[in-house]
Amino acid sequence: MDFFEYQFDSLGILFAASLIIILLFQILYYLFIFGRTSFYKADKKSQQDQFPSVSVVICAKNDAYNLKTKLPTILEQEYPNFEVVVVNDDSLDDTSYVLRVLQEIYPNLNVITLKENVNKFLGKKYPLSIGIKSAKNEIILLTESDTIPTSYHWISEMVKGFTKNKDIVIGFTKTESKNNFLNTLIQYESQTIAMNYLGHGLIKNPYMGLGRNLAFTKKMFFSVNGFIPLYNIQVGEHELFVNKFSTKKNTSVIITKDSINQSVPKERVEDWLLQKKKHYRIVSYFKLKDKIITSLIPSTTFLLYCLIVTSLVFGFPWEYGLMALILKYTLQIIIYYKSSRVLQSQQIAFLAPIYEILFLPFNTIIKISALLTKKEKWKY
């Protein structure tokens, strides 16, 4: 193998050192951050001997179908003491009718109806705040009208995160699998984002949580003035709340099988693109260190490919770049494979290297577009 005998000049040594440093960083990141979800093990010794009262809070707007088909699974959770609070935010469809019918069947359903002229703030922070304030119980568990628990023990599992001094519990929501290319892209992106924020949460560095599966104490919520510091921001009430107020001491992560719920994926490309723009707008409001965290893997991946292309231009042995990619792809596939099993999500491990390359330029374009968009009407 002649390339082992290649004599590097000073430029070649710089290339080799840079390649090794970036590759080593990615290997460590995959193992110690993404790997936290891949090798997650629940504490089997922990026994649930307490069942604190819980209020599940949902904000709904023009979503009668999802409420009719999905809300009963939440209302029928196998938990001794809970209520479901649905804030009907000036819906114009059959939402009010569906909720009235469900109230006749389920006594633990409480409905709050808001009119359009009541909510003078952007997004759904105000309706959610009203729902949380109206909740009877100390533990608040948030989800959304298009999201359904995959288990009747969802509440029980999420409550386990409220150990001593924990005020915030971050859960995971998988995306429903569908047999089309767009859904596969969504599955890859959702899993990648989840492995990052869940992994950091598991190493006591929480920076994000999603409102489809997020719990906190009512006392903590109002002690920090709830969403009031975020009222001038239209997007990201859940993500920004966690980013602003979660700490290594007050936050836990639960990703057991029964704690996972499932949401409906976007079916139109334009809706998905709007969702991606919304995500990047949210990230733009993160703390500086958390903005950096979200860009570490994309930026180092870009540098890695740039180095490999540069090596070919300058005539360095291509075999070194190939070995780096083989090592990276092998670890990447293993981590994505095991993570998919833990998160109960669609298996996209063997396509992950391809999608990573595809998303590098695509995400950059979307990110720039999101930051240049001064005002957007985000649908919730």
KOLBA-726055 format. One record per residue (C-alpha): residue number from 1; residue in three letters; chain; x, y, z. Coordinates in pm, whole numbers. Example, Ala and Ser with C-alpha at 12.3 -4.5 7.8 and 13.67 -1.06 7.14 Angstrom:
! residues 2
NODE  nr rest kette      X      Y      Z
NODE   1  Ala     A   1230   -450    780
NODE   2  Ser     A   1367   -106    714
END
This chain:
! residues 380
NODE  nr rest kette      X      Y      Z
NODE   1  Met     A      0      0      0
NODE   2  Asp     A    209    285   -136
NODE   3  Phe     A      5    563     20
NODE   4  Phe     A    140    463    363
NODE   5  Glu     A    487    555    236
NODE   6  Tyr     A    382    896    106
NODE   7  Gln     A    608   1174    233
NODE   8  Phe     A    403   1476    340
NODE   9  Asp     A    546   1825    304
NODE  10  Ser     A    451   2102    549
NODE  11  Leu     A    119   2163    372
NODE  12  Gly     A     45   1793    374
NODE  13  Ile     A    117   1769    745
NODE  14  Leu     A   -125   2056    807
NODE  15  Phe     A   -390   1874    603
NODE  16  Ala     A   -335   1546    786
NODE  17  Ala     A   -343   1710   1129
NODE  18  Ser     A   -662   1900   1045
NODE  19  Leu     A   -828   1585    913
NODE  20  Ile     A   -737   1390   1226
NODE  21  Ile     A   -858   1665   1461
NODE  22  Ile     A  -1196   1706   1288
NODE  23  Leu     A  -1250   1333   1254
NODE  24  Leu     A  -1160   1275   1618
NODE  25  Phe     A  -1399   1550   1727
NODE  26  Gln     A  -1685   1395   1530
NODE  27  Ile     A  -1613   1048   1666
NODE  28  Leu     A  -1615   1179   2024
NODE  29  Tyr     A  -1933   1381   1962
NODE  30  Tyr     A  -2113   1081   1814
NODE  31  Leu     A  -2005    860   2103
NODE  32  Phe     A  -2060   1095   2397
NODE  33  Ile     A  -2354   1308   2278
NODE  34  Phe     A  -2551   1122   2011
NODE  35  Gly     A  -2454    794   2179
NODE  36  Arg     A  -2639    896   2495
NODE  37  Thr     A  -2968    822   2325
NODE  38  Ser     A  -2832    521   2135
NODE  39  Phe     A  -2718    347   2453
NODE  40  Tyr     A  -2985    488   2686
NODE  41  Lys     A  -3090    253   2962
NODE  42  Ala     A  -3378    327   3195
NODE  43  Asp     A  -3322    278   3565
NODE  44  Lys     A  -3496    -55   3621
NODE  45  Lys     A  -3448    -26   3996
NODE  46  Ser     A  -3670    281   4022
NODE  47  Gln     A  -4022    200   4141
NODE  48  Gln     A  -4309    445   4105
NODE  49  Asp     A  -4457    470   4452
NODE  50  Gln     A  -4600    820   4414
NODE  51  Phe     A  -4858    947   4168
NODE  52  Pro     A  -4872   1326   4195
NODE  53  Ser     A  -5169   1499   4036
NODE  54  Val     A  -5107   1601   3674
NODE  55  Ser     A  -5267   1850   3436
NODE  56  Val     A  -5216   1780   3066
NODE  57  Val     A  -5245   2112   2881
NODE  58  Ile     A  -5317   2138   2507
NODE  59  Cys     A  -5371   2444   2290
NODE  60  Ala     A  -5593   2378   1986
NODE  61  Lys     A  -5699   2591   1692
NODE  62  Asn     A  -5915   2460   1409
NODE  63  Asp     A  -5813   2100   1478
NODE  64  Ala     A  -6139   1914   1525
NODE  65  Tyr     A  -6027   1597   1345
NODE  66  Asn     A  -5713   1546   1553
NODE  67  Leu     A  -5899   1618   1875
NODE  68  Lys     A  -6167   1365   1784
NODE  69  Thr     A  -5921   1089   1690
NODE  70  Lys     A  -5632   1148   1930
NODE  71  Leu     A  -5759   1317   2246
NODE  72  Pro     A  -5939   1004   2379
NODE  73  Thr     A  -5604    823   2414
NODE  74  Ile     A  -5484   1102   2642
NODE  75  Leu     A  -5811   1114   2837
NODE  76  Glu     A  -5796    736   2891
NODE  77  Gln     A  -5443    727   3033
NODE  78  Glu     A  -5390    472   3310
NODE  79  Tyr     A  -5307    722   3580
NODE  80  Pro     A  -5496    770   3908
NODE  81  Asn     A  -5531   1149   3922
NODE  82  Phe     A  -5511   1375   3619
NODE  83  Glu     A  -5707   1623   3413
NODE  84  Val     A  -5678   1737   3053
NODE  85  Val     A  -5710   2110   2989
NODE  86  Val     A  -5777   2206   2626
NODE  87  Val     A  -5758   2573   2531
NODE  88  Asn     A  -5977   2632   2227
NODE  89  Asp     A  -5811   2934   2070
NODE  90  Asp     A  -6095   3089   1866
NODE  91  Ser     A  -6145   2787   1640
NODE  92  Leu     A  -6374   2833   1342
NODE  93  Asp     A  -6425   2464   1258
NODE  94  Asp     A  -6603   2193   1460
NODE  95  Thr     A  -6351   2204   1746
NODE  96  Ser     A  -6605   2344   1995
NODE  97  Tyr     A  -6859   2075   1907
NODE  98  Val     A  -6604   1792   1933
NODE  99  Leu     A  -6488   1916   2273
NODE 100  Arg     A  -6847   1943   2403
NODE 101  Val     A  -6915   1583   2301
NODE 102  Leu     A  -6593   1461   2462
NODE 103  Gln     A  -6676   1649   2783
NODE 104  Glu     A  -6998   1449   2813
NODE 105  Ile     A  -6795   1128   2799
NODE 106  Tyr     A  -6486   1225   2998
NODE 107  Pro     A  -6534   1417   3325
NODE 108  Asn     A  -6157   1484   3345
NODE 109  Leu     A  -6169   1710   3037
NODE 110  Asn     A  -6177   2084   3102
NODE 111  Val     A  -6221   2325   2812
NODE 112  Ile     A  -6129   2692   2800
NODE 113  Thr     A  -6251   2893   2501
NODE 114  Leu     A  -6075   3209   2389
NODE 115  Lys     A  -6200   3467   2141
NODE 116  Glu     A  -5979   3627   1876
NODE 117  Asn     A  -5971   3970   2041
NODE 118  Val     A  -5848   3821   2370
NODE 119  Asn     A  -5510   3701   2244
NODE 120  Lys     A  -5321   4020   2158
NODE 121  Phe     A  -4982   3850   2159
NODE 122  Leu     A  -4794   3658   1893
NODE 123  Gly     A  -4820   3279   1868
NODE 124  Lys     A  -4978   3057   2132
NODE 125  Lys     A  -4789   3167   2444
NODE 126  Tyr     A  -5091   3351   2582
NODE 127  Pro     A  -5343   3067   2527
NODE 128  Leu     A  -5100   2820   2683
NODE 129  Ser     A  -5044   3050   2979
NODE 130  Ile     A  -5420   3068   3035
NODE 131  Gly     A  -5440   2689   3022
NODE 132  Ile     A  -5155   2647   3269
NODE 133  Lys     A  -5301   2907   3505
NODE 134  Ser     A  -5639   2733   3492
NODE 135  Ala     A  -5488   2388   3560
NODE 136  Lys     A  -5581   2242   3898
NODE 137  Asn     A  -5261   2044   3953
NODE 138  Glu     A  -4898   2127   4025
NODE 139  Ile     A  -4740   1917   3751
NODE 140  Ile     A  -4805   2047   3399
NODE 141  Leu     A  -4758   1810   3104
NODE 142  Leu     A  -4771   1974   2762
NODE 143  Thr     A  -4858   1811   2435
NODE 144  Glu     A  -5035   1915   2113
NODE 145  Ser     A  -5361   1828   1943
NODE 146  Asp     A  -5196   1638   1657
NODE 147  Thr     A  -4988   1425   1895
NODE 148  Ile     A  -5086   1093   2049
NODE 149  Pro     A  -4918    888   2323
NODE 150  Thr     A  -4791    549   2207
NODE 151  Ser     A  -4876    402   2546
NODE 152  Tyr     A  -5149    437   2807
NODE 153  His     A  -4867    477   3060
NODE 154  Trp     A  -4733    799   2906
NODE 155  Ile     A  -4822   1018   3204
NODE 156  Ser     A  -4679    765   3450
NODE 157  Glu     A  -4347    753   3266
NODE 158  Met     A  -4307   1129   3230
NODE 159  Val     A  -4384   1185   3598
NODE 160  Lys     A  -4089    962   3690
NODE 161  Gly     A  -3861   1245   3581
NODE 162  Phe     A  -3968   1459   3876
NODE 163  Thr     A  -3709   1330   4117
NODE 164  Lys     A  -3562   1551   4390
NODE 165  Asn     A  -3512   1916   4280
NODE 166  Lys     A  -3625   1847   3922
NODE 167  Asp     A  -3873   2101   3784
NODE 168  Ile     A  -3850   2029   3409
NODE 169  Val     A  -3881   1692   3232
NODE 170  Ile     A  -3791   1665   2863
NODE 171  Gly     A  -3950   1384   2663
NODE 172  Phe     A  -3935   1273   2300
NODE 173  Thr     A  -4192   1276   2021
NODE 174  Lys     A  -4138   1059   1718
NODE 175  Thr     A  -4286   1132   1376
NODE 176  Glu     A  -4538    895   1224
NODE 177  Ser     A  -4381    687    946
NODE 178  Lys     A  -4518    711    595
NODE 179  Asn     A  -4399    548    276
NODE 180  Asn     A  -4269    850     85
NODE 181  Phe     A  -3942   1036     32
NODE 182  Leu     A  -4046   1352    218
NODE 183  Asn     A  -4130   1151    528
NODE 184  Thr     A  -3787    984    520
NODE 185  Leu     A  -3623   1327    511
NODE 186  Ile     A  -3837   1437    805
NODE 187  Gln     A  -3749   1120    997
NODE 188  Tyr     A  -3376   1180    946
NODE 189  Glu     A  -3391   1544   1049
NODE 190  Ser     A  -3615   1480   1351
NODE 191  Gln     A  -3389   1205   1479
NODE 192  Thr     A  -3073   1411   1429
NODE 193  Ile     A  -3216   1710   1617
NODE 194  Ala     A  -3346   1480   1892
NODE 195  Met     A  -3015   1299   1941
NODE 196  Asn     A  -2852   1638   1991
NODE 197  Tyr     A  -3088   1797   2245
NODE 198  Leu     A  -3163   1469   2426
NODE 199  Gly     A  -2794   1380   2438
NODE 200  His     A  -2702   1716   2587
NODE 201  Gly     A  -2989   1687   2832
NODE 202  Leu     A  -2860   1349   2946
NODE 203  Ile     A  -2515   1496   3018
NODE 204  Lys     A  -2673   1772   3227
NODE 205  Asn     A  -2651   2038   2958
NODE 206  Pro     A  -3017   2084   2857
NODE 207  Tyr     A  -3081   2346   2592
NODE 208  Met     A  -3410   2252   2423
NODE 209  Gly     A  -3733   2063   2465
NODE 210  Leu     A  -4041   2029   2246
NODE 211  Gly     A  -4392   2115   2361
NODE 212  Arg     A  -4532   1792   2223
NODE 213  Asn     A  -4380   1612   2521
NODE 214  Leu     A  -4262   1847   2795
NODE 215  Ala     A  -4344   1869   3165
NODE 216  Phe     A  -4268   2119   3440
NODE 217  Thr     A  -4400   2230   3775
NODE 218  Lys     A  -4657   2506   3788
NODE 219  Lys     A  -4464   2672   4072
NODE 220  Met     A  -4147   2691   3865
NODE 221  Phe     A  -4336   2820   3559
NODE 222  Phe     A  -4484   3117   3743
NODE 223  Ser     A  -4170   3183   3949
NODE 224  Val     A  -3994   3281   3624
NODE 225  Asn     A  -4302   3468   3492
NODE 226  Gly     A  -4387   3189   3251
NODE 227  Phe     A  -4389   3296   2887
NODE 228  Ile     A  -4402   3669   2967
NODE 229  Pro     A  -4030   3725   2884
NODE 230  Leu     A  -4101   3561   2545
NODE 231  Tyr     A  -4425   3736   2449
NODE 232  Asn     A  -4253   3957   2192
NODE 233  Ile     A  -4123   3648   2007
NODE 234  Gln     A  -4377   3480   1782
NODE 235  Val     A  -4219   3134   1767
NODE 236  Gly     A  -4072   2873   1995
NODE 237  Glu     A  -4255   2908   2326
NODE 238  His     A  -4150   2561   2445
NODE 239  Glu     A  -3799   2554   2301
NODE 240  Leu     A  -3713   2902   2426
NODE 241  Phe     A  -3866   2840   2768
NODE 242  Val     A  -3639   2538   2818
NODE 243  Asn     A  -3341   2721   2670
NODE 244  Lys     A  -3389   3013   2905
NODE 245  Phe     A  -3478   2840   3231
NODE 246  Ser     A  -3345   2483   3227
NODE 247  Thr     A  -3025   2403   3417
NODE 248  Lys     A  -2817   2096   3490
NODE 249  Lys     A  -2981   2074   3833
NODE 250  Asn     A  -3349   2130   3757
NODE 251  Thr     A  -3395   1925   3438
NODE 252  Ser     A  -3421   1555   3360
NODE 253  Val     A  -3472   1355   3039
NODE 254  Ile     A  -3706   1059   2997
NODE 255  Ile     A  -3696    848   2679
NODE 256  Thr     A  -3836    515   2791
NODE 257  Lys     A  -4056    325   2548
NODE 258  Asp     A  -4381    424   2721
NODE 259  Ser     A  -4284    792   2752
NODE 260  Ile     A  -4262    846   2377
NODE 261  Asn     A  -4553    994   2182
NODE 262  Gln     A  -4612   1038   1810
NODE 263  Ser     A  -4699   1336   1593
NODE 264  Val     A  -4841   1374   1245
NODE 265  Pro     A  -4573   1460    985
NODE 266  Lys     A  -4599   1735    727
NODE 267  Glu     A  -4730   1601    399
NODE 268  Arg     A  -4655   1897    175
NODE 269  Val     A  -4304   2019     99
NODE 270  Glu     A  -4404   2383    151
NODE 271  Asp     A  -4534   2306    501
NODE 272  Trp     A  -4215   2123    588
NODE 273  Leu     A  -4002   2412    461
NODE 274  Leu     A  -4206   2652    672
NODE 275  Gln     A  -4148   2429    975
NODE 276  Lys     A  -3773   2426    907
NODE 277  Lys     A  -3764   2804    877
NODE 278  Lys     A  -3950   2825   1205
NODE 279  His     A  -3689   2600   1371
NODE 280  Tyr     A  -3401   2819   1257
NODE 281  Arg     A  -3582   3132   1371
NODE 282  Ile     A  -3616   2971   1713
NODE 283  Val     A  -3248   2875   1726
NODE 284  Ser     A  -3156   3235   1647
NODE 285  Tyr     A  -3297   3329   1991
NODE 286  Phe     A  -3096   3064   2178
NODE 287  Lys     A  -2810   3144   2412
NODE 288  Leu     A  -2480   3184   2226
NODE 289  Lys     A  -2333   2857   2354
NODE 290  Asp     A  -2646   2671   2245
NODE 291  Lys     A  -2636   2824   1899
NODE 292  Ile     A  -2283   2689   1874
NODE 293  Ile     A  -2393   2346   1998
NODE 294  Thr     A  -2659   2317   1726
NODE 295  Ser     A  -2402   2396   1455
NODE 296  Leu     A  -2108   2182   1572
NODE 297  Ile     A  -2180   1869   1369
NODE 298  Pro     A  -2290   2050   1047
NODE 299  Ser     A  -1989   2285   1052
NODE 300  Thr     A  -1730   2015   1126
NODE 301  Thr     A  -1888   1789    863
NODE 302  Phe     A  -1857   2069    609
NODE 303  Leu     A  -1492   2119    704
NODE 304  Leu     A  -1427   1747    675
NODE 305  Tyr     A  -1558   1732    319
NODE 306  Cys     A  -1369   2050    228
NODE 307  Leu     A  -1045   1894    352
NODE 308  Ile     A  -1104   1579    149
NODE 309  Val     A  -1174   1779   -168
NODE 310  Thr     A   -868   1996   -101
NODE 311  Ser     A   -652   1687    -60
NODE 312  Leu     A   -754   1570   -407
NODE 313  Val     A   -680   1912   -558
NODE 314  Phe     A   -330   1918   -408
NODE 315  Gly     A   -257   1558   -497
NODE 316  Phe     A   -251   1407   -148
NODE 317  Pro     A   -329   1034   -131
NODE 318  Trp     A   -708    997   -162
NODE 319  Glu     A   -695    679     45
NODE 320  Tyr     A   -656    879    368
NODE 321  Gly     A   -976   1069    302
NODE 322  Leu     A  -1154    746    213
NODE 323  Met     A  -1045    581    537
NODE 324  Ala     A  -1169    883    733
NODE 325  Leu     A  -1509    861    564
NODE 326  Ile     A  -1536    485    619
NODE 327  Leu     A  -1461    528    988
NODE 328  Lys     A  -1708    816   1021
NODE 329  Tyr     A  -1986    645    824
NODE 330  Thr     A  -1949    317   1014
NODE 331  Leu     A  -1986    489   1351
NODE 332  Gln     A  -2264    712   1218
NODE 333  Ile     A  -2470    418   1094
NODE 334  Ile     A  -2428    229   1422
NODE 335  Ile     A  -2532    530   1631
NODE 336  Tyr     A  -2835    607   1412
NODE 337  Tyr     A  -2936    241   1407
NODE 338  Lys     A  -2928    200   1783
NODE 339  Ser     A  -3086    541   1841
NODE 340  Ser     A  -3378    452   1612
NODE 341  Arg     A  -3442    143   1823
NODE 342  Val     A  -3439    338   2150
NODE 343  Leu     A  -3655    620   2014
NODE 344  Gln     A  -3894    378   1839
NODE 345  Ser     A  -3852    578   1518
NODE 346  Gln     A  -3823    476   1154
NODE 347  Gln     A  -3496    306   1070
NODE 348  Ile     A  -3296    545    847
NODE 349  Ala     A  -2945    450    966
NODE 350  Phe     A  -2807    326    634
NODE 351  Leu     A  -2920    641    454
NODE 352  Ala     A  -2788    880    720
NODE 353  Pro     A  -2452    951    545
NODE 354  Ile     A  -2633   1036    220
NODE 355  Tyr     A  -2888   1260    391
NODE 356  Glu     A  -2612   1434    584
NODE 357  Ile     A  -2448   1541    257
NODE 358  Leu     A  -2784   1640    110
NODE 359  Phe     A  -2882   1852    409
NODE 360  Leu     A  -2554   2047    430
NODE 361  Pro     A  -2629   2295    147
NODE 362  Phe     A  -3007   2263    184
NODE 363  Asn     A  -3012   2358    553
NODE 364  Thr     A  -2776   2648    490
NODE 365  Ile     A  -3014   2795    233
NODE 366  Ile     A  -3316   2748    461
NODE 367  Lys     A  -3132   2898    756
NODE 368  Ile     A  -3036   3210    561
NODE 369  Ser     A  -3391   3241    430
NODE 370  Ala     A  -3535   3211    783
NODE 371  Leu     A  -3304   3477    922
NODE 372  Leu     A  -3388   3715    638
NODE 373  Thr     A  -3761   3668    686
NODE 374  Lys     A  -3867   3952    912
NODE 375  Lys     A  -4223   3840    972
NODE 376  Glu     A  -4394   3512    907
NODE 377  Lys     A  -4735   3381   1008
NODE 378  Trp     A  -4642   3053   1171
NODE 379  Lys     A  -4924   2799   1188
NODE 380  Tyr     A  -4953   2608   1512
END
